């Protein structure tokens, strides 16, 4: 049963763009019962201490649903920031800042993937120049070695192995990976293939959302 796919469909996604008036772009995204919101400011003026002469400075702030940000949130910020730096055409805006704030609304599983995807939607809403779109897909392996895509919080908590992959929309190359648990090459490859295939659904969702948004304007 090694690598058998138990659930190969992503949970239903819904999105709202431009829901906040002050940022240059904003988006909310629900994946099943998991819900996130992100806002983008910039390109804008940057503090001299953070200024980069050849590209924009990308800043990420991750806000948990309640309480103060801890080490786990800082790790999320670092992973999301490095992913965004790869995706954004930062060289077009030297000596400027692109600030992204992510607000966790409801965690019902696959939270980090939802956060990355809502950031992509908010960047698109802000018309930030990008090399490509990005899509994150999470999966877990059960005790019986069955693969579950886009797991719920209950499925994550009982799974010995979890993985998350981030892909670009052009070549479907891996931009980032986040894993926990011990696994062999066979499990890794089966998870990679399944998550890469599932990313097509997310990229299609992005395009449909943007087309609807343009038709309204």
C-alpha positions in Angstrom: 0.0 0.0 0.0 3.1 2.2 -0.1 2.0 5.5 -1.7 -1.6 4.5 -2.4 -3.6 7.7 -2.8 -6.5 7.7 -0.4 -7.8 11.2 -1.2 -6.6 12.8 -4.4 -8.9 15.8 -4.6 -8.3 19.2 -3.0 -10.9 20.7 -0.8 -13.2 23.3 -2.3 -11.5 26.7 -2.7 -13.2 30.1 -2.6 -11.6 33.5 -2.9 -12.3 37.2 -2.6 -10.1 39.9 -4.1 -9.7 43.6 -3.1 -11.6 43.1 0.1 -9.5 45.8 1.9 -9.3 49.4 0.7 -6.0 50.6 2.0 -3.5 48.0 0.7 -2.5 48.0 -3.0 -3.8 44.4 -3.2 -5.6 42.0 -0.9 -7.2 38.6 -1.0 -9.0 36.1 1.2 -8.8 32.4 0.5 -10.7 29.4 2.0 -9.6 25.9 1.4 -12.3 23.7 3.0 -12.6 25.2 6.4 -9.1 26.7 6.5 -9.2 30.4 5.9 -6.5 33.0 5.4 -6.2 36.7 4.3 -3.3 38.6 2.9 -2.6 42.2 2.0 0.2 43.8 -0.1 1.7 47.2 0.2 4.1 48.4 -2.5 6.3 48.8 -4.3 6.8 51.6 -1.8 9.5 53.5 0.0 11.8 51.4 2.1 13.9 52.2 5.2 17.5 52.9 4.4 18.6 50.0 6.7 16.7 47.5 4.5 17.3 49.1 1.2 18.8 47.0 -1.6 20.3 48.9 -4.6 19.4 46.3 -7.2 16.0 45.0 -6.2 13.0 45.5 -4.0 13.0 44.3 -0.4 10.3 41.7 0.3 8.9 41.7 3.8 6.5 39.2 5.3 4.5 39.5 8.5 2.5 36.4 9.6 -0.2 37.0 12.2 -1.6 33.9 14.0 -5.4 33.8 14.7 -4.7 34.6 18.4 -1.8 35.5 20.5 1.7 36.7 19.6 3.8 35.3 16.7 6.2 32.6 17.9 9.1 30.6 16.4 6.7 28.6 14.2 5.3 31.8 12.7 8.8 33.1 12.1 9.7 29.9 10.2 6.6 30.4 8.1 7.6 34.0 7.4 11.1 32.9 6.2 9.8 30.2 3.9 7.1 32.4 2.4 9.6 35.3 2.0 12.2 33.2 0.2 9.4 31.8 -2.1 8.1 35.3 -2.9 11.6 36.6 -3.6 11.9 34.0 -6.3 8.5 34.7 -7.8 8.5 38.5 -7.7 10.4 40.5 -10.4 12.0 42.5 -7.6 14.7 43.8 -10.0 12.1 46.1 -11.5 11.8 48.1 -8.2 15.2 48.7 -6.7 15.4 50.6 -3.4 11.8 49.9 -2.6 9.7 47.7 -0.4 7.0 45.1 -1.0 5.3 44.3 2.3 2.9 41.4 2.7 0.8 40.8 5.8 -0.8 37.4 6.3 -3.6 36.9 8.8 -4.6 33.5 9.9 -8.4 33.3 10.2 -9.1 29.6 10.7 -6.8 26.5 10.8 -8.5 23.4 9.6 -5.4 21.8 8.1 -2.9 22.5 5.3 -2.4 26.0 6.8 1.0 26.8 5.3 -0.1 25.9 1.8 -3.2 28.1 2.1 -1.0 31.0 3.4 1.3 30.7 0.3 -1.6 30.5 -2.1 -3.4 33.5 -0.6 -0.1 35.5 -0.9 0.0 34.7 -4.6 -3.6 35.9 -5.1 -2.9 39.1 -3.2 0.2 39.8 -5.3 -1.9 39.3 -8.4 -4.5 41.6 -7.1 -1.8 44.3 -6.4 -0.5 43.9 -10.0 3.0 43.1 -8.7 5.2 42.0 -11.6 6.0 38.3 -11.2 8.2 35.7 -12.9 5.4 33.2 -12.4 2.5 32.3 -10.2 3.1 30.0 -7.2 1.0 27.2 -5.8 1.5 25.2 -2.7 0.0 21.7 -2.0 0.2 19.7 1.2 -0.1 16.0 1.8 0.3 13.4 4.5 0.9 9.7 4.7 -1.3 7.8 7.1 -0.1 4.9 9.4 -1.2 2.6 6.5 1.0 4.4 4.1 -1.9 6.0 2.2 -1.4 9.4 0.7 -3.9 12.2 1.5 -3.8 15.5 -0.4 -4.8 18.7 1.2 -5.3 17.1 4.6 -7.6 18.4 7.4 -6.2 19.3 10.8 -7.4 15.9 12.2 -5.7 14.0 9.3 -2.5 16.0 9.9 -2.4 15.4 13.6 -2.6 11.6 13.2 -0.2 11.4 10.3 3.4 10.3 10.9 4.6 12.0 7.7 3.6 15.4 6.2 5.0 17.3 3.2 4.3 20.5 1.4 5.6 21.5 -2.0 5.5 24.9 -3.7 5.6 24.9 -7.6 5.9 27.6 -10.2 3.3 28.0 -12.9 5.7 27.8 -15.9 7.8 24.6 -15.5 6.2 23.2 -12.3 9.6 23.3 -10.7 9.9 23.0 -7.0 10.4 26.3 -5.3 10.1 25.2 -1.7 9.6 22.1 0.4 8.5 21.7 4.0 8.4 18.2 5.6 8.1 16.4 8.9 8.6 12.8 9.8 10.8 10.0 8.4 10.3 8.8 4.8 12.1 7.1 2.0 12.7 8.2 -1.6 9.6 6.2 -2.8 7.3 8.1 -0.5 8.8 11.4 -1.4 8.5 10.8 -5.2 4.9 9.6 -4.9 4.0 12.7 -2.9 5.8 14.9 -5.3 4.0 13.5 -8.3 0.6 13.8 -6.7 1.1 17.3 -5.4 2.5 18.5 -8.7 -0.5 17.2 -10.5 -2.8 18.8 -7.9 -1.1 22.2 -8.5 -2.7 22.4 -11.9 -6.1 22.8 -10.2 -4.8 25.7 -8.1 -3.3 27.5 -11.1 -6.6 27.0 -13.0 -8.4 28.5 -10.0 -6.1 31.5 -10.0 -6.8 32.2 -13.7 -10.6 31.8 -13.2 -10.6 34.2 -10.3 -8.5 36.8 -12.1 -10.7 36.5 -15.2 -13.8 37.1 -13.1 -12.2 40.1 -11.4 -11.2 41.7 -14.8 -14.7 41.2 -16.2 -16.1 43.1 -13.2 -13.8 46.1 -13.7 
